[in-house]
């Protein structure tokens, strides 16, 4: 039962707009079953709207694209190209 839910989370997880370090952290959470889905939208740190709908993120997609910052750590790092391979 646990293995099935873990595999479905791995398939449905969207790991885009992340720097290399944050991508590795979220991949580890997925691999070892520590990744928890988000229950409700959170407030974006840049635009202060309730638009963050992905778990472990502090920036919404729009702000991450506009400022070219990682959506998890919020630092001005280059996006890891591999992270866009996880987007459905």
Order of alpha helices (4+ residues) and beta strands (2+ residues): alpha-alpha-alpha
